[in-house]
Amino acid sequence: MEDRLEVRYQELEDKLKNLTKEDRMRVRDAFQYAKAHHEGQLRKDGSPYITHPLEVAHLVAELGLDADSIMAALLHDTIEDTDATHEEVAKRFSETVADLVEGVTKLNKVKYTSTEEKQMENLRKMLMAMAQDVRVILIKICDRVHNIRTLEFQSEKKQREKALETLEIYAPIAHRLGMQRMKWEMEDQSLKFLDPVAYQEIADELAAQAKAHAAFMDHIQQEITTRLEKEGIHATVYGRVKHVYSIYRKMYAQNKKLSEIFDLYAFRVIVDDTFTCYRVLGDIHDMYRPVLGRFKDYISTPKPNMYQSLHTTVIGSEGMPFEVQIRTWEMHHMAEYGVAAHWKYKQGLSNKQLGTEETFAWVRRLLENQQDTEAEEYIRTLKVDLFADEVFVFTPNADVINLPAGATPIDFAYAIHSAVGNSMTGAKVNGRIVGFDYRLKSGEIVEVITSKNAKGPSRDWMKLAKSNQARTKIRQWFKREKREENVAHGRAMFEGEIKRLGLTIGMLTAENMLPHILEKVRFNSLEEMYAAIGYGGASAQKCANRAREELVHQDRQQAERLAAERAEREAAEGAKEAAPAALDSGVAKAGNRKHSVSGVIVSGMTECMVKFAKCCTPVPGDPIVGFITRGFGVSVHRADCPNAVNGMSHEQEKDRWIKVAWDPESLNTYKTSLDLIAKDRHGLAMDVTTVMATAKINILGMTVNVLPDGYTKINLVVEVRTQSEVTTIMNKLNQVRGVYQVSRVSG
């Protein structure tokens, strides 16, 4: 193995001939340092760990990056996985190398509440480092490329997680940086693990048709080459079949089989200057029939990642469509290596934007957009901002603004400036007034109508905006301008979610519970949480779910303590039959508790999540018993409920049935369910609802089913305060004409 490592390192040195002798010695030193620090560590395939950073260094060298980058690639896991420190690396190599390593290092030692939060924090750190030095992300992408190449040695769960993250985050970042080769490899390798059947089908079909594809491409390549030579144009022409993931996406989007997809081929024509690109375009359109709407000029309007080419789709004499990309050599290097071309081809490139602040303005926007945003929302919208298809629209001054596909005038206004978006009252597209929900198309001229008296953005704009940039700026406006409104709006949303989960706000705000809840939702006060929900910085549903999780956790701990104390007490007293006897007696006195939030006092518990069983819907006055559930608090049943009677007879569940009692001070209302059987007749349902309205009883639900032999069954879900109120209602319903049975639902 030692010999193989040395051979592989020598192959790396062969790629470093453009470096000085001193730099090559520094790279060798970095290799030896990394090798020593990773000594004894193995990869999942059993190989020495140093093989991974060495392969990453190969990829970085192929990009043509400098000595510091290659050294950082060799050292990129030392700070994270060994006892090496930033200070030590900086002292031995350089501050720049140490900063590059630190930028690539993931934040594995920080505790996160969710996968999205961890992913956002890792991305945020990379973007911040990238804003300082773009080499950080280039090394990170090389790291991910090698990891995805060796993913088969990971567990199936880890394979899917890494493949999905690569496909959704790293491949599109590579695209945004113009690194097409690595983007394609990451996409294909990810697909292999995310949909292995589809990947294999496409790969097998391409292999089976390889000869036919090669013959077609040779024919077209020869035709174009011959024509350009005749015109006196010096050009390099070659063709390729689109990569597997590109074909997969087309099949998925169009619901087609591979045999039904015709534009599998792309040809590149590379020439010496921009003027010749347009000459070649004329020749191509003269040779083949162009497909309308499929011509794109990325030379006059480059993509944000600096990509430039002319794209046109044409149909050959065989009736087969194919794409032709026409570019200069400088454009070609940018298309293949993206920002890395700044190093690899910096001697021959004249692109003045390379490495400038303008080039990476999108990085700064992404960092700004993650403020006041929940991790899940940020990751979701990040995928739209970075990775969706784009539209290019124009300002009235002919400036080009690129936006994600599906963007609206709201996105356009905030892309211009926050003040423009906040004061927008309307928009025009090509001189015509359009609505805020209008979806912009490439080439349109967009004009924003503003007013000094504008009231600011509407909350509905959050739903209409497509870009994270616009949504973040709208959110920040509400945070700054509408504090009281945010609190009220957030409170209503949160309490609605709490109610949906079957909880009450009082259960969360109890003195001994609130600190735990606030820690779980990660806010200092309820008002702060309400404000965040109100302006969109937090999700009401997520906060409610987290609060419920903490309530369950605290409840489970309390229930476990209660069960343990009860077992000890019964063992000491020798009264194993005491609990069932107490339950059979009906209502139990509940210790020292004088008040409850739920309306039910649970013996021995000061705070507890209580749910009322849907099978019997107990109400005050009914004899009741409690059952300690696994993770959902205490479920309260009527004592005569079949589920309770059967449950208490099972030896394994015997100890989980506990004493509960109605709180006499409670003013709560409760749901219960009634079944009514009557002779079917016109107006029966109306008479039933009239009785309920007269008795001032709220009907929460009503279901009518026609039975055989002319009878009807009506199920009523009603809201009452006591069992005596239920009895009164049942008596009144029995007096309705045709009704012969009214009963409580039980089990």
Disulfide bonds with the S-S distance in Angstrom:
none
